[in-house]
Amino acid sequence: MKPLRLVMVARRFWPLSGAAEQTLARLAAGLAERQCRSTILTARWHPRWPAEICWHGLPVVRLPGPPEGRWQTWRYARAVARWLRQHRDQFDLVYVWRLEHEAAAAVRALRPKRSGGDHADQRDPQAGTPSLPDGVRPVVLRAQRSGRHGDCFRQIDSGCGRKIKDVCMRAAALVASTPVIRRELEAAGYPRRRIHEIPLGAAVLPPRTAEVQAAARGLLAEANAALRLAPWETLAVSTVRLVAGRGWEHLIAAWPAVIRRWPHARLWLAGEAPDLAAARQQIESLGLSGRILVAGVFDDLDALLGAADLAVVPAIEGAPLALVEAMAAGLPTVATDVPEHRHLAGDGQEALLVPPADAAALAAAVSRLLGDPALAAKLVRAAKARATRDFPLATMVQEHLSLFERLT
């Protein structure tokens, strides 16, 4: 069997780095190890960025962008469709991240053309995984987020959401990374037999020891003096983006109560920060400069998680990858009690769950973990076992590969 050739379409990719981009990067690297080569098709977010680069041996093609505003979004989707039509002989399958304009553009660009409409499986929205005519490239769509800001709700709110959904319904398959996203797709009317739930994957880090933590802290301090920590300081990390719905403002508001009991506790907010100005203003207004650091973007979170003592996932609508990574890293974790986190954390067996948007509850849970090593160790053992069993990176890669091979 000849190696599979994929095109992965995502609006954002390196050097932009969030949960979706990290998952895409890991998946592409894992598939490459299995002789499945991917071309990454993304937007060109800055005019000085080159139109093409090579990332870890994989070609990255940047199309006109960024897709901000109606005109630019249309322009980007049109460029995606044009590129796929022009290069259709160079790939076997297209995997599109997010059910938005570019997803509809990919399905339209690659669907078979025949008089009287589309082929039979597309006329029946409840048909299972379709058997496509020879030469047709299947398009797989990935719903990235759940909740009010998720893929399904955006199709309701967007001015052209209904048209996008009608086209996305014709995709060969849809991928959901959590049961919550799968249920939202089903409730939205997407064909159940075409929805494939493939759990997130994260690399399970080596056991945490004092030596491992010291080495990780030393590496961070060497890279950036602002990341230097005293040996007696405890570090909590949050890796959610500083945008609406991620709950970072409630975590900042919780920190004065934490340091009243634990004066040496430090909080690092890692990841992209579109709301950086608001976060810094809140930190300064609460007198937390030096106690809370907006640490920026990390391409690789191993050193950051290795340096930490605990993790906090304050997202109001869920940040499943951040929780899975903390569990796989062996960090005791506080997370908001939302459906995705409840599923991943076993209803509180693998992390402390607190009500969303509740700064007092966040502060109490963080303080509890810092003051109860036995509880922290118990959560870590359960979380690491769950991550090893249910969320290994190799499983995520293999399940994608199996789906792609069936479709082609």
N, C-alpha and C positions, 0 to 999 in steps of 0.2 A: 504494500500500500504506500503510495507516495505521500510525503509529508503534507499536512494540511496548511493552507495559506489563509490567514485571517486578515481582516481589516477591523480594527477597533476604533469606533468613532466616539470621541468625548470632547466636550467644549473646552475643558481645561486639562492641561498636562504640564509636566515639568517645564519651568521651575515652579509653577503653581502646584501646591501640594495640600490636599485635604483628604478626607476619608475616601472619596470616590477615586481620586488620583492614586492614592496609595494602593488601593485594592486592584486597580487596573494595572499598575506597575508590577505588583506581585504576580498577578495572573499572567501577564505577558511574559515575565521572566520564567515562571514555572512552565508555561507551555513551550517556551524555547528549549528548555531542558529536555522536553519530550519530542523534539524535532518538529514542533509546530510553530511556524514563523508568523509573527504579527507585524503589520504596518499600523502605526497609530496615526489617526487622522484627527487633527484638533484645530483650534482657532489660534490665530496669530494676535495675541493680546497687546503687543507693542510693536510699532513699526520698525524698531531697531532689531527685533528678533529675526534671526534667519528663517527663511521659508522652509528649510529642511535641515534636520540635525540627525545624528545617530546617537541613540540613548541605549547604553549597555548592549550594543550590537544590533539594535532594532531601529529601523527607519521611522522617523517622526516627521510627518508632513503637516505644516501649518497653513491653513487656508485663511483668506481675508476675514478679519474680525476686528475687535472682539464682538460677540453677539449681544450687544447691549442696545436696547431700543428696538423699535419695530423694524426700521429699515436695515440696521446692521444684522439683526437676527435673520431676516429674510435673505439678506446677501450671503450670510454664512451657510444657511441651509441650501441655498441654490448652488453654492460652491461645492458643498458635500455631494449633492446629486450629480453635478457635472463631473467631479473627479471619479465617482464610482462608475458612471457610464463609460468614461474614457479608459478606465483601467480594469474593466470587468473580467478580462482574460487573465489578470494577474492575481486573482484571489478566488477562494472557494466559498467564503461565508463572511457576512458582515455582522458585527456585534456592536450595537449602539447603546450608549449609556444615557439614560433619561428618556422619558416618553414625551419629547418635545418636538420642535420644528424639524430638527435634523433627523429624528427617527422617522417622521412622516416622509421627509425628502428621500431617505434611503429606500424605504419601501416602494415609493412611487418610482424611483429611478430604476429599480431592479425587478419589478414585477413583470410577468410576461404580458406581451401585447397581443391581443387577439380581438377579432370583432365580436360584439355581443357582450363585452365585459370581461371580468377576470375569470380565472379558472375556477372549477367547482368548489374547491375547499375555501376559497375566499368568499364565495357567495353564501356559504353556510358558516356563520360566525362561531357556531359551537362545534365545528369539526375539530378533530384531534390534530396532531402533528401532521402537516400536509405532505403528500408525495408530490414533489415539484417536477415540472417538465424538465427534460434534459436541457442543460445549459443555463437554467435559472439559478441565480445565486440566492440562497436563503438569507433572510435578515432576522436576527435575533435581537430583541429589545430587552433592556434591563431597567426595571423600575428601581430607582436609587433610594428614594426616601418615602416614609409614610407620614401621616398626619396632615395638619393644615397646610404645611408648605411642601407636601409630598407630590409625587408625580400625578396621582389620580385626582387630587383636589385642584392641582394647577390646570388640569384639562376642563374643570368646571369653571374656574375663575377667568381663564384666559379668553380673550375676545374670539380667538379662532380655535379654542380648545376642542369644540365638538368636531370640527373638520380634522384636526390632528388625531383625535381618538378614532374616528371612522377609518382613517388610513392605518393607524397602528394595529387595529383589529385584524388586519390582513397579514401581520408578521407571521413567520414560520413558527416562532416560539417566543415566550416571555420568561424572564428569569426574575425571581424574587429571592432576596437574601434572608428574609425572616418570615415567619408565619403571618405577622401583622401585614406586611406588604402583600403577601399572597392573598389574604382575605380581602384587602382593599381592591386588588385587581379583580377578584371574583365578584365583589359587590358592584364594581363598575361595569360588569358585563363582559369582561374578557373571557375567552373560552377556557374553561377549567383544564381541559386536557392539553392545552398548549402552555400552561403555566408550570414552570419547573422551579421548585424551591431548592436552591443551592446555598447552603449556609456560608457565612463569612469564614475566612481562614486567617490565622495569624501564626507566626513562628513562635513556638514555645521556647522561652529563654532558659538558660541554665539555672540551677538553684541559686537563690539569692544568698550571698554570704557577706560578711563585713568586708572581706577583701574585694569581692566583685563590686560592691557598692563604692568602695574607696577608689578603685580603678576607674569606674565610670565617672565619678565626680572629678577625678584628676583629668580625664580626657576632655570633659566639658570646660573646665577652667583653662586648660591649655588652648582650646579653640576660641574661647571668649572670656575675657576677664570678668565680665558682668555675671558669668555663671559660676563664679567661685563661691563655695560654701565652707563655713567653719565646720569642724568635725562634730560639734555638739548641736548643730542646727538640723532640724527635721524638715523634710521637703515633701510637700504635696504638689502633684501636677494635675493639670487639666489639659487635655489635648483637643478640646472642641473648638471650632472656629468662633471667633468673636463676631457673631452675626445674630440677628433676631431669632428667637426660638431656642437658642443654645443655653440659656440660663446663666451665663457668665456673670451678669450683673448681680444675681442673687448670691453667687459664690463670693464675689468681692464684698457684698454687704454682710456676709457671714463672718468674714475674717477678723473683725475687731473682737468678736466674742471668743474666737479661737485663741487669739494671742493674749487675751486676758488670763486664760488658764495656761496656755503654752507659749510663753514669750519668745521662744526660739523657733517657732513654726514659721516656715516660709511657703509661699504659694507661687508657682510658676504657671502662667497661662501660655501654652505653646500652641502654635498653629497660625494660620492666616488670620489677619485682624482687620477686616473692612471697617469695623467700629472701633478702631484703635483710639481715636481722639476721645470718644465717650468713655472708654475703659480707663484711660489715663486720668481723665478728669475726675471720675468716680474714685479712683485710687488716691489721688491727691486730696480730694475733698474729705476723705475719711482718715487722712494722715497715715496712709499705709505705704508710702514710698519707702523702698528698702525692705518692706515686708512682702509685697507682691510685685512680681516682675512679669511684664509681657515679654516672653522669651523669644518670640518669633517662630519661623518655620523650621522644622527639622525634616530632612528627606528620610532619615532613618531614626526611628525612635528608640532603638535599643539602648543607647547610652543614657538618654533622658529617663527612660523607665528604670534602667538599672541604678541610676543615681537617687531615685525617689524612695520615700518611705511609704507613701500611700497615693492613691489616685482618686480623683473626684470627677464624676460625669454628671454635670448639673443640667443637662439638656431637657427642655420642657417637652419636646416632641420625640426625644430619643436620639441617641448617638451610638448605635450598636457596635460599630467598629472600635470606638474608643473603649467601650466596656470589654469587648473580647480581647483587645490588646493588653489591657491592664490585667485581666485574668490570666492570660498566657504568660505575662511577665512575672507572675507571682506577687502582685501588689494587692494588699488589702484595699478594698474599694468602697467608696460611697457613691451611690447612683440614685437618680430620681426614679420614683415608682411609677413608671409608664409601661405600657404593654410590652414593648420590645425589650426593655431592661428586665422586666419581670420574667419573661421567657428565658433570656440568656442567663440570668442570675438565679434561676430555680426558685422563684418566689422568695428570695432573700437568703437562700442557703449559701450562695457564693459571693454576695456583696450586701452591704447594708443599704436598704432601700428607704428613701425619704420622700415625702410629698413634693411634687414639683413646685417651683417658684416659692419656696419656703426657706428663707435665709436662716431662721432660727433652727430649723430641723437640720439643715446642712451643718451648721456650727456644732450642734449637739452630737451629730454622728461622727464628724471628724474628731472632736475631742474624745469621744468614746473610744474610737480606734486607737488614738495616741495613748490613751491611758489604760488600755486593756490588751496587752500583748497576747494573751491566750486566745481572746476572741479574734484578733487579727490573724494569728497563726491558723486558727480553725477555718476562717474564711479563705485564706490563701490555699490551704490544702484542698478544699472542696473546689475552688475556682480553677486551680491548676489541673486537677483531675478532669473537670468538665471540659476545659479548653483542649486538653490533650485528646480526649475521647471524641468530642463533638465538633471542634473547630480547627482541626489541623490544616495547615496551608496546603499540604499535598492533596487532601481530600477535595478541597475547593477546586484545585486545578484539574484533578482527574474527572470530577463530575462535569465540569465545563467541557473538557475534551470529549468525554463520552457523548454528551448531548450534541456537540458539533459534528462528531463523526456520524451519528445517527442521521442527522439532517442532511449531510452531504453524501 
